[in-house]
Amino acid sequence: MMDMQRATGAVLILWLAAAAGLAREYHVSVKGDDANPGTPAQPFRTISRAAEAARPGDTVTVHEGVYREKVAPPRGGESEARRIVYQAAEGERVEIKGSEVLEGWERFREGVWRVKIPDSFFGDYNPFRDEIRGDWFSGHGRVHHTGEVYLNGKSLFEVPALEGVLDPKPLPGAVDQQGSTYVWCVEPGEGYIVLYANFHGFDPNRELVEITVRDSCFYPARPGVDYITVRGFEMSQAATQWAPPTAEQIALIGTHWSKGWVIENNVIHDSKCACISLGKDRATGQNVWSKNPRKDGATHYNEVIFRALRAGWSKEKIGSHVVRNNVIYNCEQAGIVGSLGGVFSRIENNHIYDIWTKRQFSGAEIAGIKIHAAIDTVIEGNWIHDAGRGIWLDWMAQGTRVTRNLCYNSHTEDLFVEVSHGPFLIDNNLFLSAKSLRCWSQGGAWAHNLITGHVEVYEERNRCTPYHFPHSTKVAGVRSIHGGEHRFYNNIFVRGYPELEANQQGRGRNIRWLGYGLEPFGHTSFVVLAAGNVYLNGARPHPKEENPLVLDDADPDVELRTGGGRVELSITVDARMLAVKTPFLTTKFLGKTLISGLPFENPDGSPLVIDRDYFGRRRDRESPAAGPFEDIRQGRVKLTVWPQ
């Protein structure tokens, strides 16, 4: 009777507050009770219970502890001024986990243990029965499950059968060769599964062993849950499915085809596939290419785009998210992924690393940041390294700006701009991997970058992709990529990895041109404009560039040192670099793109001025310095490039 009275009282308090239109702050504690009213003195036990109670304008404050639940907020806010905020209490460590602790292991062989788990342990979702699948996914000839096993917070490697557990071998290609011998496999039964794991010298009954049981940690069950803020949490260990652009993209935390989310100041890690999703919904298409492979993937995705437009894909309903100041690591697909749903957003000041390090599977969606349709999206000030590919802008990079990012140690390349017509702006970045740029697009402006790796150029004439009316999702036309039509101003190109041998791959219409500097762009169909660029240590200019500064005898010897959350760059500056004649870049100077016919301007339509450098310092309007740093001197220079 007492519990019923308490519950009734709590409901009455919530109803009266809602009726009065008052903003409330609900509290959650591992010592609380979901029958409580959610006050500081009587907090809820679960975040999910607070989500049921929260209304537009309310705040949910979660106190220290581990919360093993999937938060699926049933509603969002009404506007920027009346959003629903989920936050960790200041100074307290709050973890949301998609896993459960697993005990009761039995020794099977030396180092090998097993445990039998009833399906009821998992509820309505068993990730050890769920195979990873989807468009553009490659399992390398074997089955992979969304489930994962963790030993003291570190994920083990799945192997297909018991013999791989009994006699584990290092996995070729895995970054952590020793770690790849800590393995597990699953054997399904009728109403149960059996997990086998090789923990080597560890006793799993004396260590922390967790297994994933949820497909997400924070994700609405339906689209249109708008204006939510999620800040200050550590979220980890989710059994996420592959997230291609032609399917609903469920990540460890995701916006699910909504508007106006802010995801900030979180630590997000250990997702089977993706950590953060700004992706689309299920209704506009769910792995449509896999279901109908007779039709090519590009045609399928064009159909998805037009279905999305008919369903209301617009600035008024979708996107305008902010993802900032997060630490994102340990996932095998993407740190941040988004198909169509990331339009009009800002992705800034995130540290993204250790993406696709296990390399048990692969696919066409792997990157630190992978966005389809980055319309008027700004990607600024991120530190991305050891992420497979750094930043991947795929289709419809229009009004996009990539600025002040630090990228290095990319397995493929730092930046890939694929089948887009522009305008897009790439400025003041440090691209320091062996391959810096892959450009299969047209209509870009590249300014004040430091590029030490080689460049790949390709004319993609086999796919037709959309371009849009200005600052809109509405499609203005569809066109193939004939290449070129770029502007390159005030960049520094370095032949930093001289092991590149071939200058082309493929043949006929499918040649990819490779080289250091702008030489590969000399093969594109459309004209490339270039001025104020510097070419060092063997990097080559565009064949038609007038008066390029080519210093074959100048090796800048670019070096990075990391430690303590800081990155220091050392570079040797030749005095001749400081005297190069450079233009000051504005919307008027950059002109309009050929295909989309649009100017380079800010997302709000205002004129663009590139008047700041990598550090945000003002540039000289009469003669800005080439490269990302405005105030730089001759000789060996050391700069702290993170934090900026």
Secondary structure, DSSP 8 states (H G I E B T S, - for coil): -HHHHHHHHHHHHHHHHHHHT---EEEE-TT--TTS---SSS-BS-HHHHHHH--TT-EEEE-SEEEES-B--S---SSSTT-EEEEE-TT--EEEESEEE----EEEETTEEEEEEEGGGGTT--TTT-B---TTEE-TTS--BS--EEETTEE-EE-SSHHHHHS----TT-S-TTGGGSEEEEEE-SSEEEEEEE-TT--TTTS-EEEE--S-SB--SSS---SEEEES-EEEEE------TTS----SEE--S-B--EEES-EEEEESSEEEE----STT-SSHHHH-TTS-HHHHHHHHHHHHHHTT-STTTSB--EEES-EEEEESSEEEEEESTTTT-EEES-EEEEES-S-SSEETT-EEEEEE--TT-EEES-EEESSSSSEEEES---SEEEES-EEE--SS-SEEEES--S-EEEES-EE-SSEEEEEE-BSEEEES-EE-SEEEE----S--EEEESTTSSSEEEEE----B--EEES-EEE---TT---SEES-GGG-EEEESBSGGGGGSSS--EEES-EEETT-B--TT-SS-EEETT-----EEEEETTEEEEEEEE-GGGGG------BHHHH-B-SSS--B-B-TTS-B-B--B-TTS-B--SSS--SSS-SS--SEEEEEEEE--
